[in-house]
Amino acid sequence: MPKFEPGNTIGKAGRPKGSRNRLDAHAYACVLAHVQHKRGDPPPEEYAGTNLWMALEITLKTKPYEYSRQVISMLPKQVDFDHTVTRVTEIDRIIAVIEEKIALAEQQEAPLMIEHEHVRRPQ
């Protein structure tokens, strides 16, 4: 019986919840481990002998450009983070310290100067 016909009980539940997320998580973890893997060391136990690990090995050896392209394509297209708040307060604190130093320097007396007359030497 086709999947979407009335009375079909096989595909009624669809794919189990989270199954795609588990596959994605496994693939990302495997690729991350492969990228961080030092050449010549044995692969991590959880990925050793898996088809994905072997495919990554073959692609890296035969087509390194394609390997890099595929790994980069897995990275998020846009990363949003908010780090400006702490950075601005740090810069404000540094500016305040500099302004205090300038104010203290302006308040100090001018350095004493030794005055003398210019004396011409006889020729």
C-alpha positions, 0 to 999 in steps of 0.5 A: 500500500502506498505511504499516503493512502488512507488506511496505511498504518506503517507510515502513520507515525512518520519518523521518530521525534529527534531522529534527524537531530541525532543524525545531525549531531552525530555528523557534526561531532564526527566532522569536528573530530575529523577536522581536529584529528592529528594525521597519523594518530588513530581515529577516536573510538566512536568514529573509527570504522564508520562510513562517514569517517572513512569518507572524510579520510578519502575526500581529504586525501584525494580532493582536499579542496572539496573536503574544505568546501564541504566542512565550511558549508556545514558552518553556520551562515550567520553568527550573532553575538552580543559582546559590545556591552562589556567592551564599551564599558571597558573602553569607557573605563580606560578613557576615564582613567586617561582623562583623570591623568590629563586633569592631574597633569594640568593641575600640577604646577608648570616646571621651574625654568632657569632663566639666564641672559644670552651672552655673546662671545667676543670674536 
